[in-house]
Amino acid sequence: MKAPWFFVALALCGCKSLSSIRCPETRPGNRGYIVGGPRVSPVEPVVPAPKDFDALIRAAQAAAATAENDPQPAKRIEAAKRGILAAHQARELQPERVEGHYWYALNVGLLADADRAYGLNAVTEMEAALKRAAELDERYDYAGPLRVLGILLLRTPAPPVSIGSPRKGLRLLQRAVELFPDYPENYLYLGEALRETGRTGEAKSVWQKGRALPAPADRQAEATRWQQEFDRLLKSVSNPC
Protein backbone atom coordinates (compact mmCIF):
# COMPACT_ATOMS: atom_id res chain seq x y z
CA MET A 1 0.00 0.00 0.00
CA LYS A 2 1.31 3.41 -0.90
CA ALA A 3 1.55 6.06 1.80
CA PRO A 4 0.04 9.29 0.46
CA TRP A 5 -1.37 10.52 3.71
CA PHE A 6 1.63 11.75 5.68
CA PHE A 7 2.04 15.36 4.67
CA VAL A 8 2.92 18.27 6.91
CA ALA A 9 -0.65 19.49 6.53
CA LEU A 10 -1.85 16.31 8.19
CA ALA A 11 -0.54 17.51 11.53
CA LEU A 12 -1.05 21.23 11.07
CA CYS A 13 -4.73 21.56 10.31
CA GLY A 14 -8.05 20.09 11.22
CA CYS A 15 -10.19 19.84 14.27
CA LYS A 16 -12.67 17.06 13.47
CA SER A 17 -12.62 14.18 15.92
CA LEU A 18 -12.69 10.54 14.94
CA SER A 19 -15.04 9.93 17.85
CA SER A 20 -17.77 11.49 15.69
CA ILE A 21 -17.63 8.42 13.44
CA ARG A 22 -19.90 5.76 14.84
CA CYS A 23 -22.12 2.92 13.72
CA PRO A 24 -25.74 3.61 12.90
CA GLU A 25 -28.50 2.18 15.01
CA THR A 26 -29.34 -1.36 14.01
CA ARG A 27 -32.69 -1.35 12.28
CA PRO A 28 -34.03 -2.64 8.96
CA GLY A 29 -32.91 -0.62 5.97
CA ASN A 30 -30.34 1.44 7.85
CA ARG A 31 -27.02 0.90 6.04
CA GLY A 32 -25.55 4.40 6.31
CA TYR A 33 -23.23 6.14 8.73
CA ILE A 34 -23.91 8.53 11.51
CA VAL A 35 -21.08 11.07 11.44
CA GLY A 36 -21.51 13.68 14.12
CA GLY A 37 -25.27 13.29 13.74
CA PRO A 38 -26.17 13.66 10.03
CA ARG A 39 -26.60 10.51 7.98
CA VAL A 40 -24.23 10.09 5.07
CA SER A 41 -25.46 8.72 1.76
CA PRO A 42 -26.19 4.95 1.91
CA VAL A 43 -23.43 2.53 1.05
CA GLU A 44 -23.08 -1.22 1.05
CA PRO A 45 -23.42 -2.79 4.52
CA VAL A 46 -21.04 -0.90 6.78
CA VAL A 47 -19.34 -3.76 8.59
CA PRO A 48 -19.85 -7.49 9.00
CA ALA A 49 -21.33 -9.01 12.13
CA PRO A 50 -19.24 -7.66 15.04
CA LYS A 51 -18.40 -11.17 16.30
CA ASP A 52 -16.58 -12.20 13.11
CA PHE A 53 -13.01 -10.95 13.53
CA ASP A 54 -11.68 -12.21 10.20
CA ALA A 55 -14.58 -10.69 8.27
CA LEU A 56 -14.05 -7.36 10.03
CA ILE A 57 -10.39 -7.34 9.02
CA ARG A 58 -11.26 -8.20 5.42
CA ALA A 59 -13.76 -5.34 5.43
CA ALA A 60 -11.14 -2.93 6.82
CA GLN A 61 -8.63 -4.02 4.16
CA ALA A 62 -11.15 -3.64 1.34
CA ALA A 63 -12.18 -0.23 2.63
CA ALA A 64 -8.54 0.88 2.74
CA ALA A 65 -8.04 -0.16 -0.88
CA THR A 66 -11.02 1.94 -1.93
CA ALA A 67 -10.01 4.87 0.29
CA GLU A 68 -6.57 4.81 -1.31
CA ASN A 69 -7.48 4.40 -4.95
CA ASP A 70 -10.97 5.72 -5.72
CA PRO A 71 -10.78 8.88 -7.86
CA GLN A 72 -13.75 10.49 -6.09
CA PRO A 73 -12.89 12.18 -2.75
CA ALA A 74 -16.34 11.57 -1.29
CA LYS A 75 -16.04 7.84 -1.93
CA ARG A 76 -12.56 7.77 -0.40
CA ILE A 77 -13.87 9.46 2.74
CA GLU A 78 -16.83 7.10 2.95
CA ALA A 79 -14.62 4.04 2.48
CA ALA A 80 -12.09 5.17 5.10
CA LYS A 81 -14.88 5.63 7.62
CA ARG A 82 -16.13 2.11 6.86
CA GLY A 83 -12.62 0.83 7.43
CA ILE A 84 -12.24 2.71 10.70
CA LEU A 85 -15.47 1.25 12.04
CA ALA A 86 -14.61 -2.29 10.98
CA ALA A 87 -11.11 -2.12 12.42
CA HIS A 88 -12.38 -0.50 15.61
CA GLN A 89 -14.80 -3.37 16.14
CA ALA A 90 -12.00 -5.86 15.45
CA ARG A 91 -9.81 -4.16 18.05
CA GLU A 92 -12.56 -4.40 20.63
CA LEU A 93 -13.28 -8.02 19.76
CA GLN A 94 -9.67 -9.22 19.90
CA PRO A 95 -7.43 -6.47 21.33
CA GLU A 96 -4.41 -8.79 21.47
CA ARG A 97 -4.42 -9.30 17.70
CA VAL A 98 -2.28 -6.98 15.60
CA GLU A 99 -4.59 -6.72 12.60
CA GLY A 100 -7.27 -4.48 14.08
CA HIS A 101 -4.79 -1.90 15.36
CA TYR A 102 -2.86 -1.84 12.10
CA TRP A 103 -5.81 -1.46 9.75
CA TYR A 104 -7.39 1.07 12.05
CA ALA A 105 -4.27 3.22 11.74
CA LEU A 106 -4.14 2.89 7.96
CA ASN A 107 -7.78 3.82 7.50
CA VAL A 108 -7.39 6.78 9.85
CA GLY A 109 -4.48 8.00 7.75
CA LEU A 110 -6.43 7.59 4.55
CA LEU A 111 -9.36 9.51 6.01
CA ALA A 112 -7.06 12.34 7.03
CA ASP A 113 -5.60 12.41 3.53
CA ALA A 114 -9.06 12.71 2.00
CA ASP A 115 -10.40 15.14 4.62
CA ARG A 116 -7.65 17.21 6.23
CA ALA A 117 -10.06 18.42 8.91
CA TYR A 118 -9.20 15.22 10.78
CA GLY A 119 -5.46 15.91 10.70
CA LEU A 120 -4.72 16.74 14.32
CA ASN A 121 -6.76 13.89 15.73
CA ALA A 122 -5.50 11.46 13.09
CA VAL A 123 -1.84 11.70 14.04
CA THR A 124 -2.56 10.95 17.70
CA GLU A 125 -4.81 8.02 16.84
CA MET A 126 -2.36 6.58 14.35
CA GLU A 127 0.61 6.82 16.65
CA ALA A 128 -1.13 4.97 19.46
CA ALA A 129 -2.54 2.25 17.20
CA LEU A 130 0.75 1.67 15.39
CA LYS A 131 2.74 1.48 18.61
CA ARG A 132 0.32 -1.14 19.91
CA ALA A 133 0.49 -3.03 16.61
CA ALA A 134 4.28 -3.05 16.76
CA GLU A 135 4.18 -4.36 20.32
CA LEU A 136 1.90 -7.20 19.28
CA ASP A 137 3.65 -8.22 16.05
CA GLU A 138 6.24 -5.97 14.44
CA ARG A 139 6.56 -8.42 11.54
CA TYR A 140 2.94 -8.12 10.37
CA ASP A 141 2.54 -7.00 6.73
CA TYR A 142 6.30 -7.09 6.08
CA ALA A 143 7.02 -4.99 9.20
CA GLY A 144 4.06 -2.76 8.41
CA PRO A 145 3.63 -1.28 11.92
CA LEU A 146 7.29 -0.21 11.96
CA ARG A 147 7.19 1.03 8.38
CA VAL A 148 4.05 3.14 8.75
CA LEU A 149 5.02 4.56 12.15
CA GLY A 150 8.44 5.37 10.74
CA ILE A 151 6.86 7.28 7.86
CA LEU A 152 4.58 9.12 10.26
CA LEU A 153 7.55 10.23 12.38
CA LEU A 154 9.47 11.16 9.26
CA ARG A 155 6.82 13.33 7.64
CA THR A 156 5.11 15.14 10.50
CA PRO A 157 6.47 18.30 12.15
CA ALA A 158 8.56 18.05 15.30
CA PRO A 159 7.13 18.79 18.76
CA PRO A 160 5.42 20.85 20.01
CA VAL A 161 3.52 21.06 16.70
CA SER A 162 3.30 17.29 16.21
CA ILE A 163 5.26 14.09 16.87
CA GLY A 164 7.83 14.21 14.06
CA SER A 165 11.34 12.87 14.55
CA PRO A 166 13.34 11.84 11.46
CA ARG A 167 15.93 10.07 13.58
CA LYS A 168 13.33 7.95 15.38
CA GLY A 169 11.67 7.26 12.06
CA LEU A 170 15.01 6.19 10.62
CA ARG A 171 15.54 3.65 13.41
CA LEU A 172 12.14 2.10 12.84
CA LEU A 173 12.69 1.87 9.10
CA GLN A 174 16.13 0.34 9.60
CA ARG A 175 14.47 -2.30 11.78
CA ALA A 176 11.85 -2.95 9.07
CA VAL A 177 14.59 -3.63 6.50
CA GLU A 178 16.44 -5.79 9.01
CA LEU A 179 13.33 -7.94 9.49
CA PHE A 180 12.48 -8.14 5.77
CA PRO A 181 15.62 -7.50 3.71
CA ASP A 182 13.91 -8.77 0.55
CA TYR A 183 10.86 -6.50 0.67
CA PRO A 184 11.27 -3.53 -1.72
CA GLU A 185 8.79 -1.08 -0.16
CA ASN A 186 10.75 -0.83 3.08
CA TYR A 187 13.74 0.42 1.10
CA LEU A 188 11.71 3.27 -0.40
CA TYR A 189 11.09 4.77 3.01
CA LEU A 190 14.45 3.88 4.55
CA GLY A 191 16.08 5.82 1.74
CA GLU A 192 13.78 8.76 2.41
CA ALA A 193 14.72 8.70 6.09
CA LEU A 194 18.43 8.59 5.25
CA ARG A 195 18.07 11.54 2.89
CA GLU A 196 16.12 13.54 5.48
CA THR A 197 18.86 12.95 8.05
CA GLY A 198 21.58 14.19 5.70
CA ARG A 199 22.82 10.82 4.42
CA THR A 200 22.03 11.22 0.74
CA GLY A 201 24.78 8.90 -0.50
CA GLU A 202 23.46 6.08 1.66
CA ALA A 203 19.93 6.85 0.53
CA LYS A 204 20.95 6.39 -3.09
CA SER A 205 22.54 3.03 -2.33
CA VAL A 206 19.44 1.88 -0.45
CA TRP A 207 17.15 2.87 -3.32
CA GLN A 208 19.38 1.09 -5.83
CA LYS A 209 19.27 -2.06 -3.73
CA GLY A 210 15.51 -1.86 -3.28
CA ARG A 211 14.93 -1.33 -6.98
CA ALA A 212 16.78 -4.54 -7.79
CA LEU A 213 14.55 -6.63 -5.54
CA PRO A 214 11.56 -8.50 -7.00
CA ALA A 215 8.17 -7.89 -5.43
CA PRO A 216 6.77 -10.78 -3.38
CA ALA A 217 4.14 -12.92 -5.05
CA ASP A 218 1.35 -11.31 -3.05
CA ARG A 219 2.46 -7.78 -3.95
CA GLN A 220 2.86 -8.01 -7.71
CA ALA A 221 0.19 -5.36 -8.16
CA GLU A 222 2.51 -2.88 -6.42
CA ALA A 223 5.66 -3.75 -8.34
CA THR A 224 5.30 -1.21 -11.17
CA ARG A 225 4.51 1.65 -8.80
CA TRP A 226 7.50 0.80 -6.62
CA GLN A 227 9.81 0.73 -9.64
CA GLN A 228 8.52 4.10 -10.78
CA GLU A 229 9.03 5.57 -7.32
CA PHE A 230 12.57 4.18 -7.08
CA ASP A 231 13.34 5.72 -10.48
CA ARG A 232 11.93 9.09 -9.40
CA LEU A 233 13.91 9.11 -6.17
CA LEU A 234 17.15 8.03 -7.81
CA LYS A 235 16.73 10.76 -10.43
CA SER A 236 16.16 13.31 -7.67
CA VAL A 237 19.54 12.55 -6.07
CA SER A 238 21.37 12.19 -9.38
CA ASN A 239 20.00 15.50 -10.71
CA PRO A 240 19.11 17.51 -7.57
CA CYS A 241 18.46 20.67 -9.56
C-alpha positions as CSV (number, residue, x, y, z in Angstrom):
1,M,0.0,0.0,0.0
2,K,1.3,3.4,-0.9
3,A,1.5,6.1,1.8
4,P,0.0,9.3,0.5
5,W,-1.4,10.5,3.7
6,F,1.6,11.7,5.7
7,F,2.0,15.4,4.7
8,V,2.9,18.3,6.9
9,A,-0.6,19.5,6.5
10,L,-1.9,16.3,8.2
11,A,-0.5,17.5,11.5
12,L,-1.1,21.2,11.1
13,C,-4.7,21.6,10.3
14,G,-8.1,20.1,11.2
15,C,-10.2,19.8,14.3
16,K,-12.7,17.1,13.5
17,S,-12.6,14.2,15.9
18,L,-12.7,10.5,14.9
19,S,-15.0,9.9,17.8
20,S,-17.8,11.5,15.7
21,I,-17.6,8.4,13.4
22,R,-19.9,5.8,14.8
23,C,-22.1,2.9,13.7
24,P,-25.7,3.6,12.9
25,E,-28.5,2.2,15.0
26,T,-29.3,-1.4,14.0
27,R,-32.7,-1.3,12.3
28,P,-34.0,-2.6,9.0
29,G,-32.9,-0.6,6.0
30,N,-30.3,1.4,7.8
31,R,-27.0,0.9,6.0
32,G,-25.6,4.4,6.3
33,Y,-23.2,6.1,8.7
34,I,-23.9,8.5,11.5
35,V,-21.1,11.1,11.4
36,G,-21.5,13.7,14.1
37,G,-25.3,13.3,13.7
38,P,-26.2,13.7,10.0
39,R,-26.6,10.5,8.0
40,V,-24.2,10.1,5.1
41,S,-25.5,8.7,1.8
42,P,-26.2,5.0,1.9
43,V,-23.4,2.5,1.0
44,E,-23.1,-1.2,1.1
45,P,-23.4,-2.8,4.5
46,V,-21.0,-0.9,6.8
47,V,-19.3,-3.8,8.6
48,P,-19.9,-7.5,9.0
49,A,-21.3,-9.0,12.1
50,P,-19.2,-7.7,15.0
51,K,-18.4,-11.2,16.3
52,D,-16.6,-12.2,13.1
53,F,-13.0,-11.0,13.5
54,D,-11.7,-12.2,10.2
55,A,-14.6,-10.7,8.3
56,L,-14.1,-7.4,10.0
57,I,-10.4,-7.3,9.0
58,R,-11.3,-8.2,5.4
59,A,-13.8,-5.3,5.4
60,A,-11.1,-2.9,6.8
61,Q,-8.6,-4.0,4.2
62,A,-11.2,-3.6,1.3
63,A,-12.2,-0.2,2.6
64,A,-8.5,0.9,2.7
65,A,-8.0,-0.2,-0.9
66,T,-11.0,1.9,-1.9
67,A,-10.0,4.9,0.3
68,E,-6.6,4.8,-1.3
69,N,-7.5,4.4,-4.9
70,D,-11.0,5.7,-5.7
71,P,-10.8,8.9,-7.9
72,Q,-13.7,10.5,-6.1
73,P,-12.9,12.2,-2.8
74,A,-16.3,11.6,-1.3
75,K,-16.0,7.8,-1.9
76,R,-12.6,7.8,-0.4
77,I,-13.9,9.5,2.7
78,E,-16.8,7.1,2.9
79,A,-14.6,4.0,2.5
80,A,-12.1,5.2,5.1
81,K,-14.9,5.6,7.6
82,R,-16.1,2.1,6.9
83,G,-12.6,0.8,7.4
84,I,-12.2,2.7,10.7
85,L,-15.5,1.2,12.0
86,A,-14.6,-2.3,11.0
87,A,-11.1,-2.1,12.4
88,H,-12.4,-0.5,15.6
89,Q,-14.8,-3.4,16.1
90,A,-12.0,-5.9,15.4
91,R,-9.8,-4.2,18.1
92,E,-12.6,-4.4,20.6
93,L,-13.3,-8.0,19.8
94,Q,-9.7,-9.2,19.9
95,P,-7.4,-6.5,21.3
96,E,-4.4,-8.8,21.5
97,R,-4.4,-9.3,17.7
98,V,-2.3,-7.0,15.6
99,E,-4.6,-6.7,12.6
100,G,-7.3,-4.5,14.1
101,H,-4.8,-1.9,15.4
102,Y,-2.9,-1.8,12.1
103,W,-5.8,-1.5,9.8
104,Y,-7.4,1.1,12.1
105,A,-4.3,3.2,11.7
106,L,-4.1,2.9,8.0
107,N,-7.8,3.8,7.5
108,V,-7.4,6.8,9.9
109,G,-4.5,8.0,7.8
110,L,-6.4,7.6,4.5
111,L,-9.4,9.5,6.0
112,A,-7.1,12.3,7.0
113,D,-5.6,12.4,3.5
114,A,-9.1,12.7,2.0
115,D,-10.4,15.1,4.6
116,R,-7.7,17.2,6.2
117,A,-10.1,18.4,8.9
118,Y,-9.2,15.2,10.8
119,G,-5.5,15.9,10.7
120,L,-4.7,16.7,14.3
121,N,-6.8,13.9,15.7
122,A,-5.5,11.5,13.1
123,V,-1.8,11.7,14.0
124,T,-2.6,11.0,17.7
125,E,-4.8,8.0,16.8
126,M,-2.4,6.6,14.3
127,E,0.6,6.8,16.6
128,A,-1.1,5.0,19.5
129,A,-2.5,2.2,17.2
130,L,0.8,1.7,15.4
131,K,2.7,1.5,18.6
132,R,0.3,-1.1,19.9
133,A,0.5,-3.0,16.6
134,A,4.3,-3.1,16.8
135,E,4.2,-4.4,20.3
136,L,1.9,-7.2,19.3
137,D,3.7,-8.2,16.0
138,E,6.2,-6.0,14.4
139,R,6.6,-8.4,11.5
140,Y,2.9,-8.1,10.4
141,D,2.5,-7.0,6.7
142,Y,6.3,-7.1,6.1
143,A,7.0,-5.0,9.2
144,G,4.1,-2.8,8.4
145,P,3.6,-1.3,11.9
146,L,7.3,-0.2,12.0
147,R,7.2,1.0,8.4
148,V,4.0,3.1,8.7
149,L,5.0,4.6,12.1
150,G,8.4,5.4,10.7
151,I,6.9,7.3,7.9
152,L,4.6,9.1,10.3
153,L,7.5,10.2,12.4
154,L,9.5,11.2,9.3
155,R,6.8,13.3,7.6
156,T,5.1,15.1,10.5
157,P,6.5,18.3,12.2
158,A,8.6,18.0,15.3
159,P,7.1,18.8,18.8
160,P,5.4,20.9,20.0
161,V,3.5,21.1,16.7
162,S,3.3,17.3,16.2
163,I,5.3,14.1,16.9
164,G,7.8,14.2,14.1
165,S,11.3,12.9,14.6
166,P,13.3,11.8,11.5
167,R,15.9,10.1,13.6
168,K,13.3,8.0,15.4
169,G,11.7,7.3,12.1
170,L,15.0,6.2,10.6
171,R,15.5,3.7,13.4
172,L,12.1,2.1,12.8
173,L,12.7,1.9,9.1
174,Q,16.1,0.3,9.6
175,R,14.5,-2.3,11.8
176,A,11.9,-3.0,9.1
177,V,14.6,-3.6,6.5
178,E,16.4,-5.8,9.0
179,L,13.3,-7.9,9.5
180,F,12.5,-8.1,5.8
181,P,15.6,-7.5,3.7
182,D,13.9,-8.8,0.5
183,Y,10.9,-6.5,0.7
184,P,11.3,-3.5,-1.7
185,E,8.8,-1.1,-0.2
186,N,10.8,-0.8,3.1
187,Y,13.7,0.4,1.1
188,L,11.7,3.3,-0.4
189,Y,11.1,4.8,3.0
190,L,14.4,3.9,4.6
191,G,16.1,5.8,1.7
192,E,13.8,8.8,2.4
193,A,14.7,8.7,6.1
194,L,18.4,8.6,5.2
195,R,18.1,11.5,2.9
196,E,16.1,13.5,5.5
197,T,18.9,13.0,8.0
198,G,21.6,14.2,5.7
199,R,22.8,10.8,4.4
200,T,22.0,11.2,0.7
201,G,24.8,8.9,-0.5
202,E,23.5,6.1,1.7
203,A,19.9,6.9,0.5
204,K,20.9,6.4,-3.1
205,S,22.5,3.0,-2.3
206,V,19.4,1.9,-0.5
207,W,17.2,2.9,-3.3
208,Q,19.4,1.1,-5.8
209,K,19.3,-2.1,-3.7
210,G,15.5,-1.9,-3.3
211,R,14.9,-1.3,-7.0
212,A,16.8,-4.5,-7.8
213,L,14.6,-6.6,-5.5
214,P,11.6,-8.5,-7.0
215,A,8.2,-7.9,-5.4
216,P,6.8,-10.8,-3.4
217,A,4.1,-12.9,-5.1
218,D,1.3,-11.3,-3.0
219,R,2.5,-7.8,-4.0
220,Q,2.9,-8.0,-7.7
221,A,0.2,-5.4,-8.2
222,E,2.5,-2.9,-6.4
223,A,5.7,-3.7,-8.3
224,T,5.3,-1.2,-11.2
225,R,4.5,1.6,-8.8
226,W,7.5,0.8,-6.6
227,Q,9.8,0.7,-9.6
228,Q,8.5,4.1,-10.8
229,E,9.0,5.6,-7.3
230,F,12.6,4.2,-7.1
231,D,13.3,5.7,-10.5
232,R,11.9,9.1,-9.4
233,L,13.9,9.1,-6.2
234,L,17.1,8.0,-7.8
235,K,16.7,10.8,-10.4
236,S,16.2,13.3,-7.7
237,V,19.5,12.5,-6.1
238,S,21.4,12.2,-9.4
239,N,20.0,15.5,-10.7
240,P,19.1,17.5,-7.6
241,C,18.5,20.7,-9.6
